[in-house]
Amino acid sequence: MKSRNFLGALSLIIIGVVFGAILVSSFGWVRPGMAEVRIGAENAPVASISMDAAAVNDQFVQVAEIVTPSIVQIRVITTTKTNFEDSPFKFFFDHPDLGERKEQGGGSGVIISDDGYILTNNHVVENAEKVTVTLSTKESFEAVVVGTDPLTDLAVVKIDKESLPEVYFGDSDKLHVGQWVMAIGNPLGYLTSTVTAGIVSARGRNLQLIRDAEGYGIEDFIQTDAVINPGNSGGALVDLSGAVVGINTAIATNGFSRNYIGYGFAIPINIAKTVAEDLIAYGKVHRGYIGVRIKEVDDALAKAVGLEKPMGILITDIVLDGSAATEDIQAGDIILKVDDRELYQPNELQSYIATKRAGTTVTLELYRDGDKIKRSVTLKSREGELKENPVVADKKSEKKDTSPREVSFKEIGLTVKDISEKDKDSYNVSNGVMILNVERFSPASDQNLQPGFIITEVNKSPVESTVKFKEMIEDNRGKAVLMRVVMSKDNVNFVGLEIPE
């Protein structure tokens, strides 16, 4: 009896163990061996990559591999001066009004010759006391600044090293919006040899970033959505052939952060190449200038002069002793073409001329009084153009003042008055009417007319008084007129203004 009970109990135990093992196995409670582990799908979602997609991918890879060794990292040491006058610790300094502090900055550069010349931005090496260049091989060299050009924000430095991998220069004039490009540089100071990709978002951008004391600067930026951050300055923008088409220079920010928020900007390589060659050869740029002040032609101005559509660049002034001053070129002329290149924006003319040296002759197609004429201009250097009084001012015969003091034109939002002898001396004019008031959101306001400006001409006829000006406005109702406006002694503009019926 006891034997049967023992066997029965043993059978139940065995059955329980087997049943428990089966349950544990069924619910995955037993860890399998490595041979039994399966994770992830067996096949890729896309069975095969198309030949075209694979070729494009390979192209990006090849460009990155080949061009990256030609991009360097640049570190600079500068000294900044600090005013301690308001500091509570000023008495601890020997010279409490002045202190000095060493700062480190930097950016990127592009190797443009195998014997050590490197192209970068002027703002990267400006005021640098020490410049250090680090190659992609992690070798570092102290560099000397060969020359700088603040008007294009470009500079050339040199290191003592041979057999370097120099870049190939592309043709930035042949770039198209929508074209793939890659930005290569050293963003944020520590992410070395970084490659990003995007497209050319726009061309010919004028950001008003580069200006000298006279308000002159050369801007014709390539806009791209390839990611560019601080530290990328001076790096390369390349196309899918590996050709450098631009030098990365600036980014759009939101004001709270200096980092990239969607768009970067590069200097066209055609400008950069000319600047680099001059800096290497002479230490400075021998840039040619036409010697004119210019502005964009808008719709109202085009109508005022009889153009079918807004095009060309309006000449607002001729620079004394400049290239244009020796030719039959006049303020009020519109430059339609330069060397058969059509023009629509002032920076298009500036950037093209920036690729030419002093002594070069260019051909201008001008629009004057309904006719198209051509003039050849031999470019001069800007140094020879800068005078104490650089603008050619009109000197017309004075007439006795018999006009009323003020006249208002509500339909164009403008109030003007006759000018005094003091005004004539201050603005260097012999005739005109001064703007007293401009109504907000009026036609005059839309054309940026402001109190204090003097209108000297309407449709190239002199304005002698408010009476004459009123006659001119009345005679041109329903039309657009061209006004010559003197904003200051050496600052003249032309404005197209539509006169309502």
Order of alpha helices (4+ residues) and beta strands (2+ residues): alpha-alpha-beta-beta-beta-alpha-beta-beta-beta-beta-beta-beta-beta-beta-beta-alpha-beta-beta-alpha-beta-beta-beta-alpha-beta-beta-beta-beta-beta-alpha-beta-alpha-beta-beta-alpha-beta-beta
